[in-house]
Amino acid sequence: MADQQKPKTSESLSSSASNSKLNPESGHTSTKFSNHKVRYTNPPDAANPDPATLREQWRFAIKQYSRWYSHAWGTAIFAGLSFFALGWIVKGSNPLPSFKGDSNDAASHDSDGHKAK
């Protein structure tokens, strides 16, 4: 059945392209395509590369991702330590309240080490 259908040539496409105008009254276009050919800046490969090439590309991609991931973590840790140091400089003491010493709480404890009520 596919043998009986004949493919459209570029002449028949260009003649049908003139029919695909926008109808202002209805706001619809016809379903025929224009003769504009899409050009890709980076066309796809005609066939899949051999397994050795794919393996090499995959290893390179993993190495790049690992490098970027470790750089991101390193940057995040460096930024955290920098902000901690900046907070210490601005405040003049430890900026995290959870790491305060027990010097302030010593008066509120009794002699057995229990908190006074």
Secondary structure, 3 states (H helix, E strand, C coil): CCCCCCCCCHHHHHHHHCCCCCCCCCCCCCCCCCCCCCCCCCCCCCCCCCHHHHHHHHHHHHHHHHHHHHHHHHHHHHHHHHHHHHHHHHHCCCCCHHHCCCCCCCCCECCCCCECC
